[in-house]
Amino acid sequence: MTLLDGPRLPPAAGGVAQQLVVFLHGYGADGNDLIGLGREWARALPHAAFVSPHAPEPCGMAPMGRQWFDLTFRDPTEMARGVKRAGPALNVFLDAELKSHNLPPRALGLVGFSQGTMLALAVGLARTPAPAAIVGYSGALATVEALPNDPAAAPAVLLVHGDMDQVIPLDAMLIAREQLGAAGLPVEWHISQGIGHGIDADGLRLGGVFLKQAFAAASKPS
């Protein structure tokens, strides 16, 4: 199993981290692609540590990039098989990062983009105890196998997608929203008008606010 690693940012407020936000980049990128979001969210999440691991495989279509799994969109089962294969290495990484910061499972937030969203949803929804939140940009729900049986224990989920996305169409987000909602899971969503396969200022702001609220809710005594 490949051990994951990538760029990190310490809490902006200094001291010990109270939350951990893990970024999962898209196909053909690497951990450096998303770590800058941590700087954008430092004001909203001053006590959060950020880490953005590089995917374990070299990308077949982008020699300088990485992939969580091969992605051709020609095989309807490849996403489900891919997240299942990539999941164990990510879970090992998440457990190790939480342990290194001496944080409980509910202090975790997963943020994915594109292929990283597929993995964030598949892994985050299956983890027990669940993370506080999953924020998925421009992605899809690769499999419904991971949906938890107890919606009350599930992470809060925010899905953000551009209505002009030609890589992963908006329908993918709408389908994911319906599937999560049908399972009784808490899901919020936002459509970025005039945006393609990317993250705009509104989507970025909403993600930071959502994580802040989710961490606050998760830290309250049950």
C-alpha positions in Angstrom: 0.0 0.0 0.0 1.4 3.4 -1.0 1.8 5.8 2.0 0.3 9.2 1.2 1.9 12.5 1.9 1.6 16.1 0.7 1.8 19.8 1.6 0.5 21.0 4.9 -0.5 24.3 6.6 -0.5 24.7 10.4 -3.4 26.5 12.1 -3.3 30.2 11.4 -3.9 31.0 15.0 -0.9 29.0 16.0 -0.8 26.4 18.8 -2.4 23.0 18.7 -4.9 22.1 15.9 -8.5 21.8 16.9 -9.7 20.6 13.5 -8.2 18.8 10.5 -9.2 19.6 6.9 -8.0 17.2 4.3 -8.1 18.2 0.6 -8.4 15.5 -2.1 -7.4 16.9 -5.5 -8.8 16.1 -8.9 -7.5 13.8 -11.7 -4.2 14.9 -13.2 -3.4 17.4 -10.4 -1.5 16.8 -7.1 -1.7 18.0 -3.5 -0.4 21.4 -4.4 -3.5 22.2 -6.4 -5.8 22.6 -3.4 -3.6 23.4 -0.4 -4.0 27.1 -1.1 -7.7 26.9 -0.1 -6.4 26.5 3.4 -5.0 30.0 3.3 -8.3 31.3 1.9 -10.2 29.6 4.8 -7.7 30.6 7.6 -9.9 33.4 8.8 -13.0 31.2 9.1 -11.0 28.2 10.4 -8.1 29.7 12.4 -7.6 26.6 14.5 -7.7 24.1 11.7 -4.6 22.3 10.3 -4.8 21.6 6.5 -3.2 18.8 4.5 -3.5 18.0 0.8 -2.0 14.5 0.0 -0.8 13.6 -3.5 -2.8 10.7 -5.0 -0.9 7.5 -5.1 -0.7 6.8 -8.8 0.9 8.7 -11.7 -1.8 10.0 -14.1 -2.1 8.2 -17.3 -3.3 11.3 -19.2 -1.1 13.9 -17.4 2.5 12.7 -16.9 3.3 15.3 -14.3 0.0 14.8 -12.4 -1.5 12.2 -10.1 -4.7 10.1 -10.0 -6.6 8.3 -7.3 -7.7 5.8 -9.9 -7.9 5.5 -13.6 -10.7 7.5 -15.1 -12.0 7.2 -18.7 -15.7 7.7 -18.3 -16.1 4.8 -20.8 -16.9 2.1 -18.2 -19.8 2.9 -15.9 -18.4 0.8 -13.1 -14.9 2.3 -13.0 -15.7 5.0 -10.5 -17.1 2.5 -8.0 -14.2 0.2 -8.5 -11.8 3.0 -8.3 -12.9 4.5 -5.0 -13.0 1.1 -3.5 -9.4 0.5 -4.5 -8.2 3.9 -3.4 -10.1 4.0 -0.1 -7.8 1.9 2.2 -4.7 4.0 1.6 -6.7 7.2 2.3 -8.2 5.8 5.5 -4.7 4.9 6.7 -3.6 8.4 6.0 -6.6 10.0 7.7 -6.2 7.8 10.8 -2.5 8.7 11.0 -3.1 12.5 10.6 -5.8 12.5 13.2 -3.5 10.6 15.6 -0.6 13.0 14.9 -2.8 16.0 15.9 -4.4 14.1 18.8 -7.8 14.8 17.3 -11.1 12.8 17.5 -12.7 11.5 14.3 -15.4 14.2 14.4 -12.7 16.9 14.1 -12.1 15.9 10.5 -13.4 17.6 7.4 -12.9 16.2 3.9 -12.8 18.5 0.9 -12.7 17.0 -2.6 -12.6 18.4 -6.1 -13.7 16.3 -9.1 -12.2 12.8 -8.7 -11.3 13.8 -5.2 -15.0 14.5 -4.4 -15.8 10.9 -5.5 -13.3 9.6 -3.0 -14.2 12.0 -0.3 -17.9 10.9 -0.4 -17.1 7.2 -0.7 -14.6 7.2 2.2 -16.1 9.9 4.3 -19.6 8.4 4.3 -18.3 5.0 5.3 -16.0 6.0 8.2 -17.1 5.3 11.7 -17.2 7.5 13.6 -18.0 9.9 10.7 -16.1 13.1 10.0 -17.8 16.3 10.8 -18.3 17.3 7.1 -17.6 16.6 3.5 -17.4 19.4 0.9 -17.5 18.2 -2.7 -16.7 20.4 -5.6 -17.5 19.4 -9.2 -17.8 15.7 -8.4 -20.1 12.8 -8.3 -21.3 10.0 -6.0 -19.4 7.0 -7.3 -21.3 4.4 -5.3 -24.2 4.1 -2.8 -22.6 1.2 -1.0 -21.0 3.5 1.5 -24.2 5.3 2.6 -24.5 4.9 6.4 -27.5 3.2 7.9 -27.9 5.9 10.6 -28.4 9.3 9.0 -28.1 11.0 12.4 -24.5 9.9 12.6 -23.6 10.9 9.1 -21.3 13.8 8.2 -22.8 17.0 7.0 -22.4 17.2 3.2 -22.2 20.3 0.9 -22.1 19.8 -2.9 -21.0 22.6 -5.2 -21.1 22.4 -9.0 -20.8 24.8 -11.9 -23.7 24.8 -14.3 -21.3 25.0 -17.3 -19.2 22.1 -16.2 -18.3 20.0 -19.4 -16.0 17.5 -17.6 -18.5 16.3 -15.0 -21.9 17.6 -15.9 -24.2 19.3 -13.3 -26.5 16.3 -13.5 -23.9 14.3 -11.5 -24.3 16.6 -8.6 -28.1 16.6 -8.9 -28.1 12.8 -8.9 -25.8 12.7 -5.9 -28.1 15.2 -4.1 -31.1 13.0 -4.7 -29.4 9.8 -3.7 -28.1 11.3 -0.5 -31.4 12.9 0.3 -33.3 9.6 -0.4 -31.1 7.9 2.2 -32.0 10.6 4.7 -28.6 12.2 4.9 -28.1 15.9 5.5 -27.0 17.5 2.3 -26.8 21.1 1.1 -26.0 22.1 -2.4 -25.1 25.1 -4.5 -25.0 25.7 -8.3 -22.4 28.2 -9.4 -23.8 30.1 -12.3 -21.6 30.4 -15.4 -18.9 28.3 -13.9 -17.2 25.3 -15.6 -15.0 22.7 -14.0 -13.7 24.8 -11.2 -14.4 26.7 -7.9 -15.6 30.3 -7.9 -15.5 32.8 -5.1 -19.0 32.0 -4.0 -18.3 28.3 -3.8 -15.1 28.9 -1.9 -16.8 31.1 0.6 -19.7 28.7 1.1 -17.3 25.8 1.7 -15.4 27.7 4.5 -18.6 28.8 6.2 -20.0 25.2 5.9 -17.0 23.7 7.5 -17.0 26.2 10.3 -20.6 25.4 11.1 -20.1 21.7 10.8 -17.1 21.7 13.2 -19.1 23.7 15.7 -22.0 21.3 15.6 -19.8 18.3 15.9 -18.0 19.7 18.9 -21.2 20.1 20.9 -22.0 17.4 23.5 -24.4 14.8 22.2 
